[in-house]
Amino acid sequence: MTALHPRRETVLHPIHAILLSFPVAMFSGALVSDLAYLKTAEIQWSNFSAWLITGAMLGGTGALVWAALSFVLGKRTAPGRPRALGYLLILAAMWILGLINAFQHSRDGWSSVGGAGLALSILSTLLALLAAWIGFSGIRRKEVVA
C-alpha cells in the first residue's frame, strides 16, 4: 500500500535563507534610521545606519557567494535556471549598491544621508526585498509517494 505524504521543495538551502535574511532586515533598519536622522539631525542615527549597512553587507556577501556557487555548480538544463540567474543578478546589484551605500554612510555628518545616502538605502532595501521574494516564492508543496 502506498501513501501520499506532502513534502516541501525549497529553492533556498536553509543556511542560504538565513544569510538572505540579514540584508532584508538590516537594509530595512538602515532605511528607518536614515529617515530618523533626517527628521532629528541626531548624528547617532547616521552611525547606526552605517553599522546596519555593514551587517547587511556581511550577510549579503554570504548570500551572494552561495547563489553564485549554486548557479555555477547547478544543473545546466534545470527549468529554474533563468530564475536563478535573475536572483543572482538582483543579489549582485543589491551588493554593489549596498557597498556604495556603505561608502556614502562613512562620510561625515549630513552629507552621509542627505540625498544620495537615502536614495541608496531605498534602492538597497527594495533589491533585498525583491531577492527575498524571488528566493522564497519558489517554495512549493509536492505530493510524494512513499
N, CA and C atoms as a LAMMPS dump frame, in Angstrom:
ITEM: TIMESTEP
0
ITEM: NUMBER OF ATOMS
438
ITEM: BOX BOUNDS ff ff ff
-5.0000000000000000e+02 5.0000000000000000e+02
-5.0000000000000000e+02 5.0000000000000000e+02
-5.0000000000000000e+02 5.0000000000000000e+02
ITEM: ATOMS id mol type element x y z
1 1 1 N 0.843 -1.174 0
2 1 2 C 0 0 0
3 1 3 C 0.894 1.245 0
4 2 1 N 0.558 2.189 -0.822
5 2 2 C 1.337 3.418 -0.872
6 2 3 C 0.54 4.548 -0.241
7 3 1 N 1.241 5.448 0.349
8 3 2 C 0.609 6.613 0.971
9 3 3 C 1.216 7.875 0.391
10 4 1 N 0.403 8.877 0.25
11 4 2 C 0.893 10.159 -0.231
12 4 3 C 1.278 11.022 0.964
13 5 1 N 2.481 11.5 0.956
14 5 2 C 2.972 12.376 2.018
15 5 3 C 3.36 13.714 1.407
16 6 1 N 2.834 14.802 1.971
17 6 2 C 3.252 16.102 1.426
18 6 3 C 4.705 16.397 1.793
19 7 1 N 5.421 16.912 0.849
20 7 2 C 6.814 17.298 1.082
21 7 3 C 7.008 18.692 0.499
22 8 1 N 7.793 19.471 1.172
23 8 2 C 8.059 20.829 0.687
24 8 3 C 9.371 20.832 -0.071
25 9 1 N 9.34 21.412 -1.252
26 9 2 C 10.564 21.622 -2.012
27 9 3 C 10.939 23.085 -1.86
28 10 1 N 12.18 23.347 -1.572
29 10 2 C 12.605 24.735 -1.434
30 10 3 C 13.674 25.062 -2.459
31 11 1 N 13.683 26.294 -2.873
32 11 2 C 14.709 26.772 -3.783
33 11 3 C 15.965 27.09 -2.976
34 12 1 N 15.787 27.654 -1.796
35 12 2 C 16.907 28.077 -0.973
36 12 3 C 17.247 27.028 0.081
37 13 1 N 18.518 26.769 0.236
38 13 2 C 19.001 25.961 1.349
39 13 3 C 18.736 26.756 2.63
40 14 1 N 18.439 26.118 3.746
41 14 2 C 18.143 26.863 4.981
42 14 3 C 19.244 27.847 5.394
43 15 1 N 20.509 27.494 5.229
44 15 2 C 21.586 28.424 5.592
45 15 3 C 21.594 29.616 4.635
46 16 1 N 21.334 29.353 3.364
47 16 2 C 21.24 30.436 2.389
48 16 3 C 20.095 31.374 2.768
49 17 1 N 18.983 30.811 3.19
50 17 2 C 17.84 31.632 3.599
51 17 3 C 18.188 32.495 4.81
52 18 1 N 18.943 31.959 5.748
53 18 2 C 19.358 32.74 6.92
54 18 3 C 20.269 33.882 6.482
55 19 1 N 21.206 33.605 5.59
56 19 2 C 22.098 34.656 5.092
57 19 3 C 21.315 35.748 4.361
58 20 1 N 20.297 35.363 3.62
59 20 2 C 19.481 36.329 2.888
60 20 3 C 18.655 37.197 3.838
61 21 1 N 18.338 36.679 5.011
62 21 2 C 17.539 37.466 5.947
63 21 3 C 18.309 38.659 6.507
64 22 1 N 19.634 38.591 6.542
65 22 2 C 20.428 39.711 7.061
66 22 3 C 20.246 40.979 6.235
67 23 1 N 20.446 40.941 4.904
68 23 2 C 20.244 42.187 4.157
69 23 3 C 18.805 42.686 4.196
70 24 1 N 17.844 41.778 4.22
71 24 2 C 16.445 42.217 4.266
72 24 3 C 16.19 43.014 5.544
73 25 1 N 16.571 42.463 6.669
74 25 2 C 16.315 43.126 7.948
75 25 3 C 17.202 44.354 8.145
76 26 1 N 18.472 44.24 7.811
77 26 2 C 19.401 45.321 8.132
78 26 3 C 19.342 46.484 7.153
79 27 1 N 19.118 46.231 5.872
80 27 2 C 18.927 47.353 4.956
81 27 3 C 17.634 48.101 5.303
82 28 1 N 16.596 47.346 5.686
83 28 2 C 15.343 47.99 6.108
84 28 3 C 15.564 48.83 7.356
85 29 1 N 16.313 48.292 8.311
86 29 2 C 16.619 49.049 9.527
87 29 3 C 17.447 50.289 9.239
88 30 1 N 18.387 50.181 8.321
89 30 2 C 19.203 51.339 7.938
90 30 3 C 18.337 52.415 7.292
91 31 1 N 17.367 52.003 6.487
92 31 2 C 16.466 52.975 5.875
93 31 3 C 15.661 53.71 6.944
94 32 1 N 15.164 52.98 7.917
95 32 2 C 14.401 53.602 9.004
96 32 3 C 15.281 54.556 9.806
97 33 1 N 16.51 54.15 10.096
98 33 2 C 17.385 55.045 10.862
99 33 3 C 17.834 56.248 10.017
100 34 1 N 17.94 56.095 8.697
101 34 2 C 18.203 57.255 7.834
102 34 3 C 17.057 58.261 7.921
103 35 1 N 15.84 57.752 7.88
104 35 2 C 14.673 58.64 7.996
105 35 3 C 14.652 59.325 9.361
106 36 1 N 15.014 58.594 10.415
107 36 2 C 15.075 59.198 11.748
108 36 3 C 16.143 60.284 11.804
109 37 1 N 17.276 60.046 11.154
110 37 2 C 18.345 61.051 11.127
111 37 3 C 17.895 62.314 10.394
112 38 1 N 17.208 62.14 9.264
113 38 2 C 16.74 63.3 8.511
114 38 3 C 15.708 64.1 9.297
115 39 1 N 14.961 63.427 10.161
116 39 2 C 13.939 64.113 10.957
117 39 3 C 14.538 64.802 12.183
118 40 1 N 15.562 64.188 12.807
119 40 2 C 16.066 64.703 14.084
120 40 3 C 17.443 65.35 13.995
121 41 1 N 18.224 65.045 12.98
122 41 2 C 19.612 65.508 12.831
123 41 3 C 20.498 65.026 13.978
124 42 1 N 20.104 63.954 14.642
125 42 2 C 20.918 63.338 15.701
126 42 3 C 21.918 62.408 15.019
127 43 1 N 23.211 62.701 15.155
128 43 2 C 24.254 62.003 14.405
129 43 3 C 24.295 60.503 14.705
130 44 1 N 23.835 60.101 15.875
131 44 2 C 23.886 58.682 16.225
132 44 3 C 23.038 57.833 15.267
133 45 1 N 21.962 58.406 14.713
134 45 2 C 21.154 57.667 13.745
135 45 3 C 21.969 57.342 12.499
136 46 1 N 22.808 58.27 12.079
137 46 2 C 23.669 58.035 10.923
138 46 3 C 24.692 56.935 11.223
139 47 1 N 25.249 56.974 12.433
140 47 2 C 26.184 55.925 12.841
141 47 3 C 25.495 54.566 12.868
142 48 1 N 24.277 54.544 13.382
143 48 2 C 23.517 53.296 13.456
144 48 3 C 23.254 52.756 12.048
145 49 1 N 22.927 53.637 11.105
146 49 2 C 22.721 53.219 9.716
147 49 3 C 23.984 52.59 9.142
148 50 1 N 25.121 53.212 9.408
149 50 2 C 26.38 52.68 8.883
150 50 3 C 26.643 51.275 9.406
151 51 1 N 26.376 51.038 10.673
152 51 2 C 26.577 49.7 11.239
153 51 3 C 25.582 48.697 10.669
154 52 1 N 24.339 49.108 10.503
155 52 2 C 23.346 48.203 9.918
156 52 3 C 23.703 47.845 8.477
157 53 1 N 24.177 48.81 7.726
158 53 2 C 24.58 48.543 6.336
159 53 3 C 25.757 47.574 6.313
160 54 1 N 26.693 47.746 7.246
161 54 2 C 27.835 46.822 7.322
162 54 3 C 27.356 45.402 7.615
163 55 1 N 26.432 45.247 8.545
164 55 2 C 25.874 43.918 8.841
165 55 3 C 25.136 43.334 7.655
166 56 1 N 24.397 44.187 6.94
167 56 2 C 23.685 43.727 5.747
168 56 3 C 24.667 43.251 4.682
169 57 1 N 25.784 43.951 4.574
170 57 2 C 26.795 43.565 3.588
171 57 3 C 27.444 42.227 3.947
172 58 1 N 27.648 41.971 5.225
173 58 2 C 28.239 40.684 5.628
174 58 3 C 27.318 39.526 5.257
175 59 1 N 26.056 39.62 5.656
176 59 2 C 25.104 38.568 5.298
177 59 3 C 24.858 38.508 3.809
178 60 1 N 24.804 39.675 3.16
179 60 2 C 24.588 39.727 1.717
180 60 3 C 25.729 39.116 0.931
181 61 1 N 26.956 39.26 1.445
182 61 2 C 28.104 38.631 0.786
183 61 3 C 27.962 37.12 0.826
184 62 1 N 27.575 36.595 1.975
185 62 2 C 27.363 35.145 2.089
186 62 3 C 26.271 34.66 1.158
187 63 1 N 25.154 35.388 1.099
188 63 2 C 24.049 35.001 0.213
189 63 3 C 24.463 35.085 -1.253
190 64 1 N 25.221 36.118 -1.597
191 64 2 C 25.677 36.285 -2.987
192 64 3 C 26.636 35.163 -3.388
193 65 1 N 27.571 34.836 -2.535
194 65 2 C 28.519 33.756 -2.832
195 65 3 C 27.775 32.432 -2.963
196 66 1 N 26.832 32.181 -2.048
197 66 2 C 26.049 30.936 -2.101
198 66 3 C 25.26 30.867 -3.403
199 67 1 N 24.609 31.969 -3.789
200 67 2 C 23.815 31.983 -5.018
201 67 3 C 24.707 31.788 -6.25
202 68 1 N 25.883 32.403 -6.239
203 68 2 C 26.802 32.26 -7.384
204 68 3 C 27.284 30.821 -7.511
205 69 1 N 27.658 30.217 -6.386
206 69 2 C 28.102 28.818 -6.422
207 69 3 C 26.971 27.891 -6.835
208 70 1 N 25.775 28.136 -6.342
209 70 2 C 24.626 27.311 -6.726
210 70 3 C 24.343 27.425 -8.219
211 71 1 N 24.483 28.633 -8.743
212 71 2 C 24.23 28.836 -10.17
213 71 3 C 25.295 28.154 -11.01
214 72 1 N 26.548 28.316 -10.639
215 72 2 C 27.648 27.746 -11.425
216 72 3 C 27.671 26.22 -11.32
217 73 1 N 27.433 25.691 -10.127
218 73 2 C 27.514 24.25 -9.921
219 73 3 C 26.187 23.536 -10.154
220 74 1 N 25.109 24.298 -10.411
221 74 2 C 23.791 23.702 -10.614
222 74 3 C 23.667 23.02 -11.952
223 75 1 N 22.54 22.345 -12.136
224 75 2 C 22.268 21.655 -13.399
225 75 3 C 22.073 22.676 -14.517
226 76 1 N 22.709 22.434 -15.632
227 76 2 C 22.658 23.368 -16.756
228 76 3 C 21.288 23.41 -17.424
229 77 1 N 20.515 22.354 -17.325
230 77 2 C 19.242 22.292 -18.024
231 77 3 C 18.061 22.374 -17.068
232 78 1 N 18.294 22.789 -15.845
233 78 2 C 17.205 22.862 -14.873
234 78 3 C 16.169 23.894 -15.328
235 79 1 N 14.881 23.602 -15.107
236 79 2 C 13.846 24.542 -15.555
237 79 3 C 13.9 25.885 -14.81
238 80 1 N 14.459 25.924 -13.624
239 80 2 C 14.532 27.16 -12.858
240 80 3 C 15.795 27.967 -13.105
241 81 1 N 16.555 27.612 -14.139
242 81 2 C 17.838 28.274 -14.407
243 81 3 C 17.687 29.78 -14.685
244 82 1 N 16.741 30.227 -15.519
245 82 2 C 16.591 31.675 -15.728
246 82 3 C 16.217 32.411 -14.435
247 83 1 N 15.405 31.77 -13.618
248 83 2 C 15.013 32.358 -12.33
249 83 3 C 16.234 32.49 -11.423
250 84 1 N 17.091 31.473 -11.426
251 84 2 C 18.302 31.508 -10.614
252 84 3 C 19.249 32.605 -11.091
253 85 1 N 19.322 32.814 -12.393
254 85 2 C 20.168 33.881 -12.93
255 85 3 C 19.618 35.251 -12.529
256 86 1 N 18.314 35.427 -12.621
257 86 2 C 17.698 36.684 -12.199
258 86 3 C 17.934 36.962 -10.726
259 87 1 N 17.796 35.923 -9.917
260 87 2 C 18.033 36.037 -8.477
261 87 3 C 19.479 36.437 -8.208
262 88 1 N 20.403 35.801 -8.911
263 88 2 C 21.825 36.114 -8.746
264 88 3 C 22.123 37.552 -9.157
265 89 1 N 21.561 38.015 -10.26
266 89 2 C 21.791 39.383 -10.725
267 89 3 C 21.209 40.418 -9.76
268 90 1 N 20.041 40.13 -9.199
269 90 2 C 19.442 41.044 -8.226
270 90 3 C 20.291 41.106 -6.966
271 91 1 N 20.783 39.945 -6.504
272 91 2 C 21.674 39.942 -5.344
273 91 3 C 22.963 40.717 -5.63
274 92 1 N 23.505 40.56 -6.827
275 92 2 C 24.73 41.282 -7.178
276 92 3 C 24.48 42.794 -7.207
277 93 1 N 23.354 43.218 -7.772
278 93 2 C 23.018 44.645 -7.795
279 93 3 C 22.81 45.168 -6.379
280 94 1 N 22.139 44.381 -5.529
281 94 2 C 21.939 44.765 -4.131
282 94 3 C 23.28 44.94 -3.437
283 95 1 N 24.202 44.019 -3.69
284 95 2 C 25.504 44.059 -3.028
285 95 3 C 26.306 45.279 -3.488
286 96 1 N 26.294 45.553 -4.785
287 96 2 C 27.044 46.702 -5.308
288 96 3 C 26.475 48.018 -4.765
289 97 1 N 25.139 48.165 -4.816
290 97 2 C 24.535 49.379 -4.269
291 97 3 C 24.747 49.477 -2.759
292 98 1 N 24.729 48.336 -2.074
293 98 2 C 24.992 48.326 -0.635
294 98 3 C 26.409 48.767 -0.314
295 99 1 N 27.364 48.356 -1.139
296 99 2 C 28.758 48.774 -0.928
297 99 3 C 28.91 50.282 -1.152
298 100 1 N 28.306 50.785 -2.207
299 100 2 C 28.336 52.233 -2.45
300 100 3 C 27.649 52.965 -1.294
301 101 1 N 26.553 52.392 -0.811
302 101 2 C 25.825 52.966 0.326
303 101 3 C 26.696 52.984 1.582
304 102 1 N 27.455 51.93 1.792
305 102 2 C 28.355 51.885 2.955
306 102 3 C 29.413 52.982 2.856
307 103 1 N 29.96 53.181 1.664
308 103 2 C 30.933 54.261 1.473
309 103 3 C 30.276 55.627 1.686
310 104 1 N 29.067 55.78 1.189
311 104 2 C 28.334 57.041 1.359
312 104 3 C 28.085 57.336 2.841
313 105 1 N 27.705 56.308 3.588
314 105 2 C 27.407 56.498 5.015
315 105 3 C 28.669 56.659 5.863
316 106 1 N 29.826 56.4 5.299
317 106 2 C 31.062 56.607 6.057
318 106 3 C 31.507 58.066 6.001
319 107 1 N 30.812 58.864 5.214
320 107 2 C 31.123 60.287 5.14
321 107 3 C 30.684 60.973 6.427
322 108 1 N 31.025 62.219 6.539
323 108 2 C 30.78 62.961 7.763
324 108 3 C 29.439 63.69 7.744
325 109 1 N 28.704 63.557 8.833
326 109 2 C 27.521 64.372 9.084
327 109 3 C 26.419 64.261 8.055
328 110 1 N 25.838 65.419 7.719
329 110 2 C 24.654 65.476 6.87
330 110 3 C 24.904 64.893 5.484
331 111 1 N 26.128 65.01 4.978
332 111 2 C 26.426 64.513 3.633
333 111 3 C 26.343 62.998 3.538
334 112 1 N 26.344 62.302 4.684
335 112 2 C 26.284 60.845 4.644
336 112 3 C 24.903 60.333 4.276
337 113 1 N 23.852 61.024 4.704
338 113 2 C 22.491 60.534 4.487
339 113 3 C 21.73 61.382 3.48
340 114 1 N 21.843 62.677 3.569
341 114 2 C 21.069 63.565 2.705
342 114 3 C 21.284 63.265 1.232
343 115 1 N 20.206 63.171 0.487
344 115 2 C 20.279 62.962 -0.962
345 115 3 C 20.642 61.546 -1.358
346 116 1 N 21.906 61.342 -1.725
347 116 2 C 22.347 60.053 -2.271
348 116 3 C 22.259 58.93 -1.238
349 117 1 N 22.563 59.222 0.019
350 117 2 C 22.524 58.186 1.056
351 117 3 C 21.134 57.592 1.231
352 118 1 N 20.13 58.449 1.262
353 118 2 C 18.758 57.974 1.407
354 118 3 C 18.319 57.199 0.167
355 119 1 N 18.654 57.699 -1.008
356 119 2 C 18.281 57.004 -2.253
357 119 3 C 18.938 55.626 -2.322
358 120 1 N 20.202 55.539 -1.931
359 120 2 C 20.887 54.24 -1.933
360 120 3 C 20.279 53.292 -0.919
361 121 1 N 19.867 53.81 0.231
362 121 2 C 19.222 52.967 1.239
363 121 3 C 17.888 52.425 0.727
364 122 1 N 17.131 53.272 0.046
365 122 2 C 15.85 52.83 -0.511
366 122 3 C 16.081 51.748 -1.567
367 123 1 N 17.011 51.981 -2.481
368 123 2 C 17.281 51.002 -3.542
369 123 3 C 17.82 49.687 -2.981
370 124 1 N 18.724 49.758 -2.006
371 124 2 C 19.271 48.54 -1.396
372 124 3 C 18.176 47.74 -0.708
373 125 1 N 17.293 48.437 -0.007
374 125 2 C 16.191 47.767 0.679
375 125 3 C 15.25 47.103 -0.32
376 126 1 N 14.895 47.829 -1.38
377 126 2 C 13.986 47.26 -2.384
378 126 3 C 14.594 46.039 -3.073
379 127 1 N 15.885 46.103 -3.391
380 127 2 C 16.53 44.949 -4.03
381 127 3 C 16.625 43.759 -3.068
382 128 1 N 16.875 44.016 -1.792
383 128 2 C 16.911 42.921 -0.81
384 128 3 C 15.53 42.276 -0.687
385 129 1 N 14.49 43.095 -0.648
386 129 2 C 13.134 42.549 -0.568
387 129 3 C 12.768 41.767 -1.832
388 130 1 N 13.179 42.267 -2.99
389 130 2 C 12.914 41.558 -4.246
390 130 3 C 13.656 40.228 -4.298
391 131 1 N 14.901 40.217 -3.838
392 131 2 C 15.666 38.962 -3.807
393 131 3 C 14.996 37.955 -2.866
394 132 1 N 14.535 38.428 -1.717
395 132 2 C 13.855 37.526 -0.783
396 132 3 C 12.557 37.002 -1.4
397 133 1 N 11.84 37.849 -2.088
398 133 2 C 10.593 37.426 -2.725
399 133 3 C 10.876 36.324 -3.754
400 134 1 N 11.871 36.54 -4.585
401 134 2 C 12.208 35.535 -5.596
402 134 3 C 12.705 34.254 -4.932
403 135 1 N 13.576 34.4 -3.942
404 135 2 C 14.141 33.221 -3.281
405 135 3 C 13.106 32.389 -2.551
406 136 1 N 12.198 33.063 -1.842
407 136 2 C 11.229 32.332 -1.039
408 136 3 C 9.962 31.966 -1.798
409 137 1 N 9.701 32.571 -2.934
410 137 2 C 8.492 32.24 -3.685
411 137 3 C 8.628 30.907 -4.412
412 138 1 N 9.795 30.329 -4.411
413 138 2 C 9.994 29.038 -5.05
414 138 3 C 9.578 27.871 -4.172
415 139 1 N 9.087 28.14 -2.977
416 139 2 C 8.676 27.06 -2.076
417 139 3 C 7.334 26.511 -2.556
418 140 1 N 7.286 25.251 -2.823
419 140 2 C 6.072 24.607 -3.318
420 140 3 C 5.822 23.313 -2.529
421 141 1 N 4.58 22.928 -2.498
422 141 2 C 4.229 21.638 -1.901
423 141 3 C 4.167 20.607 -3.011
424 142 1 N 4.671 19.432 -2.723
425 142 2 C 4.69 18.372 -3.717
426 142 3 C 4.265 17.087 -3.029
427 143 1 N 3.375 16.345 -3.652
428 143 2 C 2.947 15.061 -3.106
429 143 3 C 3.961 13.989 -3.51
430 144 1 N 4.418 13.241 -2.521
431 144 2 C 5.414 12.215 -2.757
432 144 3 C 4.817 10.866 -2.346
433 145 1 N 4.977 9.896 -3.204
434 145 2 C 4.512 8.552 -2.889
435 145 3 C 5.582 7.861 -2.063
436 146 1 N 5.185 7.398 -0.878
437 146 2 C 6.167 6.731 -0.006
438 146 3 C 5.833 5.267 0.161
